[in-house]
């Protein structure tokens, strides 16, 4: 996995009440986002069943779990990245057709410091799904770093150097020329006095 593909998220797991309906619901949604076919995984001690979706061998996974105690189910919120605005539109349509509740139709939004095209729906158990298309983060960071380095820092270094060195040279030149003229004048007067005395 390259650095541009790296994600700190390894897995997202959500509890559901009706396992059969939930996996059918998520299978239809994640097919739009390019996920692999869901795979049953070994449930934990407090789970009856679990099915996991992946986007590649080293990519994060999303697991739907059926808890033994269904009263434990509570709503969670998560945001998934879409590869384009068209995928956000398709995701929203498929989700509504599958029984999701609309909270935000596809629109341009700002959220958690990100600006992009997003929709929000609630699944069959009240979990909030945000699907968002944003420009690659590395491009935004690159532009932000580029401006201060080349423009601000460059100008900051350039101005003092030219001004200080220029003034230093100018002052030095004036001093040297002034002293040279002064020495020359004194030498001329001394020469005149010597000529007078000799005559």
Buried (B, 14 or more C-beta within 10 A) or exposed (E): EEEEEEEEEEEBBBBBBEBEBBBBBBBBBBBBBEBBEBEEBEBEEEBEBBBBBBBEEEBBBBBBBBBEEEEEBEEBEEBBBBEEBEBBBBBBEBBBEBEBEEEEEBEEBEEEEBEBBBBBBBBBBEBBBBBBBBEEEEEEEEEEEEEEEEEEEEEEEEEEEEEEEEEEEEEEEEEEEEEEEEEEEEEEEEEEEEEEEEE
